[in-house]
Amino acid sequence: MHVILHTGVHCTDEDRILKCLLRNHQEFSDRGVAVPGPGKYRDLLGQTFRAMETSGIAPDARDVVMEAILDNETADRMILSNAFFFGSRRQAVSGGQFYPSAPARVAQMQRLFAGDRLDLFMGIRNPASFLPEVLGKAGPQQLAEALDGEDPRSLRWSDCLKEMRATAPDLPLTIWCNEDTPLIWAEIIRRMAGLEPGRKITGGFDLLGEIMTAEGMAGFRAYLQKHPKLTEPQKRAAMVSFLDRFAIPEKFEQELDLPGWTQDLVADLTEIYDADMQRIRDIPGVQVILP
């Protein structure tokens, strides 16, 4: 079994990805790709991982989990999506690190699905917007524990990913920036499902439609109809061109509300994030989906 694990950064894109996967459920099923509903595995996997921390893993744990998740469905590939695979919002930043529990959880995943082929897909996000998202309601003590007295400028996604690779050097990681998701939405879904490049999927432009006016989307779809043989890079160039003219400005506005959060800090974090993406691209075993 090829098991695809998808997680992200506790934002609405994770739910959208799951909904898009489920919208394509029948077509994917016909191709041997199972997309179980989250009710079949999220609590089950959480309970299994907690049990593994104290009592190890039963010899038949994998088969029991698979039977419960697939519910008699036959598949060669299975996609499991959960924004909380590596912890809750409160655990997303702790001790001055992103997802410090991620390496241990990755090791558990490999133990549970030993014998299966395992891939991890993960969206990451600019710390300038991610930290206010997960720590915006935190009290002073939680903020102090999260950053461990460190300057937020010291946080690196590359550190988190290197730790996971060190724990699981054979686990392929596919990464993308949450900010790029509207442009690479269909590509993310295709890669998860193991589809060939350019394969049409239901809802491939859903996110683009949320940040572009109806007029712009109508023009973009008309453009695609007139140019049916566009390559993926050409389609993305067309998306950028139409967004330049028809983007909905308020969709790009974010509240960055944390004590001490200034525009200078946001600019610094954004510059550091851009540089960190280059380091991530250089980590062996990590693929980055770019727009």
C-alpha positions in Angstrom: 0.0 0.0 0.0 1.2 3.5 -0.8 0.1 5.7 2.1 0.0 9.5 1.5 0.0 11.5 4.7 -1.0 15.2 4.3 -0.6 17.8 7.0 -0.2 21.6 7.1 -0.1 24.7 9.2 -3.6 24.9 10.8 -5.2 27.1 8.2 -8.3 26.7 6.0 -6.3 25.3 3.1 -6.1 21.9 4.9 -9.8 21.6 5.0 -10.1 22.7 1.3 -7.6 20.1 0.2 -9.6 17.4 2.0 -12.9 18.6 0.5 -11.3 18.6 -3.0 -10.0 15.1 -2.5 -13.4 13.9 -1.4 -15.1 15.6 -4.4 -12.8 13.5 -6.6 -13.4 10.4 -4.5 -15.2 8.3 -7.2 -12.7 9.0 -10.0 -9.8 8.4 -7.6 -11.4 5.2 -6.4 -11.7 3.9 -9.9 -7.9 4.4 -10.2 -7.2 2.5 -7.0 -6.8 5.6 -4.8 -8.7 5.6 -1.6 -9.7 8.9 0.1 -11.4 7.9 3.3 -13.5 10.4 5.2 -11.6 11.8 8.2 -14.1 10.3 10.7 -12.6 6.9 9.8 -9.1 7.7 10.9 -8.4 10.9 12.7 -9.4 9.7 16.2 -8.3 6.2 15.5 -4.8 7.2 14.5 -4.6 9.7 17.4 -5.5 6.9 19.8 -3.1 4.5 18.1 -0.2 7.0 18.4 -0.9 7.7 22.0 -1.0 3.9 22.8 2.4 3.5 21.0 3.9 6.0 23.4 3.2 3.9 26.4 2.8 0.3 25.3 4.5 -0.1 22.0 2.7 -1.4 18.9 0.7 -4.6 18.6 1.8 -7.0 15.8 -1.6 -6.7 14.1 -2.0 -2.9 14.7 -1.4 -2.0 11.1 -3.9 -4.5 9.7 -6.6 -3.4 12.3 -6.1 0.2 11.4 -6.2 -0.5 7.7 -9.4 -2.5 8.0 -11.1 0.2 9.9 -10.0 3.0 7.6 -10.6 1.3 4.2 -13.9 -0.4 5.3 -13.6 -3.1 2.6 -12.5 -0.7 -0.1 -9.7 -2.1 -2.3 -6.9 0.4 -3.1 -3.3 0.6 -4.0 -2.9 4.1 -2.7 -4.6 5.8 0.3 -4.6 9.5 1.2 -5.0 10.6 4.8 -5.2 14.3 5.6 -5.0 15.9 9.1 -3.7 19.3 10.0 -3.1 18.0 13.5 -0.8 15.0 12.7 2.0 16.8 14.4 0.0 18.4 17.3 -2.6 20.9 18.1 -2.4 24.7 17.5 -0.8 25.1 20.9 1.8 22.5 20.0 2.7 24.1 16.6 5.4 26.3 18.1 7.1 25.2 21.3 10.5 25.6 22.8 11.5 28.0 20.0 10.8 25.4 17.3 8.1 24.6 14.7 6.3 21.3 15.5 8.9 19.9 17.9 6.9 16.6 18.1 7.1 16.1 14.3 10.2 13.8 14.3 8.7 11.5 17.0 5.4 11.4 15.2 7.1 10.6 11.9 8.9 7.7 13.5 5.5 6.4 14.8 4.0 6.6 11.4 6.8 4.6 9.9 6.5 2.0 12.6 2.7 1.7 12.2 2.9 1.5 8.4 6.1 -0.6 8.3 6.1 -2.5 5.0 4.0 0.2 3.3 5.4 2.9 1.1 5.0 6.2 3.0 5.0 9.8 1.7 4.5 13.0 3.6 3.0 16.1 2.0 3.1 19.3 4.0 2.3 22.9 3.4 4.3 25.5 5.3 3.7 29.2 5.8 5.4 32.6 6.4 6.1 32.8 10.1 4.9 36.5 9.9 1.4 35.2 9.5 1.7 31.7 10.9 2.7 32.8 14.4 -0.2 35.2 14.9 -2.5 32.5 13.5 -1.5 29.9 16.1 -0.5 32.1 19.0 -2.9 35.0 18.6 -5.0 33.9 21.6 -2.0 32.8 23.7 -1.4 34.3 27.0 2.0 35.8 28.1 3.1 32.5 29.6 2.3 30.4 26.5 4.0 33.0 24.3 7.1 32.7 26.4 7.0 28.9 26.3 6.4 28.9 22.6 9.4 31.0 21.7 11.5 29.9 24.6 12.9 33.3 25.0 14.1 33.3 21.4 13.7 36.0 18.8 11.0 34.8 16.3 13.5 35.6 13.6 15.4 32.5 14.7 12.6 30.1 13.7 13.3 28.1 10.6 11.0 25.6 8.8 14.2 24.0 7.4 15.2 23.0 10.9 11.9 21.2 11.4 12.3 19.4 8.1 15.9 18.4 8.7 14.9 16.9 12.1 12.2 14.8 10.3 14.7 13.7 7.7 17.2 12.8 10.3 14.6 10.7 12.1 13.2 9.2 8.9 15.9 9.5 6.2 14.0 7.3 3.7 10.7 9.2 4.0 10.0 11.4 1.0 8.7 14.9 1.9 6.8 17.1 -0.5 6.6 20.7 0.6 5.0 23.9 -0.7 4.3 27.4 0.5 0.8 28.1 1.7 1.0 31.5 0.0 1.5 29.7 -3.4 -1.4 27.3 -3.0 -4.0 29.0 -5.3 -1.5 28.7 -8.2 -0.4 25.1 -7.6 -3.7 23.7 -6.2 -4.3 21.2 -8.9 -0.7 20.1 -8.9 -0.8 19.3 -5.2 -3.9 17.2 -5.6 -2.5 15.4 -8.6 0.7 14.5 -6.8 -1.1 13.2 -3.8 -3.3 11.0 -6.0 -0.4 9.9 -8.2 -2.0 11.3 -11.4 -0.1 12.2 -14.5 0.8 15.9 -15.0 -2.0 18.0 -16.5 -4.7 15.6 -15.6 -7.9 17.5 -15.0 -9.5 17.2 -11.5 -12.7 18.5 -10.1 -12.2 21.8 -8.2 -8.7 22.4 -9.6 -9.3 26.2 -9.6 -11.3 26.5 -6.4 -8.8 28.5 -4.5 -8.1 30.8 -7.4 -11.8 31.5 -7.6 -11.8 32.7 -4.0 -9.2 35.4 -4.5 -10.2 36.5 -8.0 -13.4 38.4 -9.1 -16.1 36.5 -11.0 -15.2 38.6 -14.1 -11.6 37.5 -13.8 -12.4 33.8 -13.4 -14.8 33.9 -16.4 -12.0 35.5 -18.5 -9.4 33.0 -17.2 -11.6 30.0 -18.0 -12.4 31.4 -21.5 -8.7 31.8 -22.0 -8.1 28.2 -21.1 -10.8 27.1 -23.6 -9.1 29.1 -26.4 -5.7 27.6 -25.5 -6.4 23.9 -24.6 -2.8 22.8 -25.0 -1.1 25.1 -22.5 1.6 23.6 -20.3 1.3 23.8 -16.6 3.9 26.6 -16.4 1.9 28.5 -19.0 -1.3 28.0 -17.1 0.3 29.4 -13.9 1.6 32.4 -15.9 -1.9 33.0 -17.0 -3.2 32.8 -13.4 -0.7 35.4 -12.3 -1.6 37.6 -15.3 -5.3 37.5 -14.5 -4.6 37.9 -10.7 -2.7 41.1 -11.5 -5.9 42.5 -13.0 -8.7 40.8 -11.1 -7.5 40.0 -7.6 -9.8 40.8 -4.7 -7.6 43.0 -2.5 -9.2 42.1 0.8 -8.5 38.4 0.3 -4.8 39.2 0.7 -5.2 41.1 3.9 -4.3 39.4 7.2 -4.5 40.5 10.8 -1.0 40.2 12.3 -1.8 40.8 16.0 0.8 39.7 18.4 2.5 41.8 21.1 5.5 43.5 19.6 4.6 42.7 16.1 5.7 45.5 13.9 6.0 46.0 10.1 9.7 45.9 10.4 9.5 42.5 12.1 7.0 41.2 9.4 9.4 42.3 6.7 12.4 40.6 8.4 10.4 37.4 8.9 9.3 37.4 5.3 12.9 37.9 4.0 14.1 35.1 6.3 11.3 32.8 5.1 12.2 33.4 1.4 15.8 32.5 2.2 14.8 29.5 4.2 12.9 28.1 1.2 16.2 27.9 -0.7 17.7 25.9 2.2 14.6 23.6 2.1 15.1 23.0 -1.6 18.6 21.8 -0.9 17.6 19.2 1.7 18.0 15.7 0.3 14.7 13.8 -0.1 12.6 17.0 -0.1 10.6 18.0 -3.1 9.2 21.5 -3.3 6.2 22.3 -5.5 6.8 25.7 -6.9 4.3 28.0 -8.8 
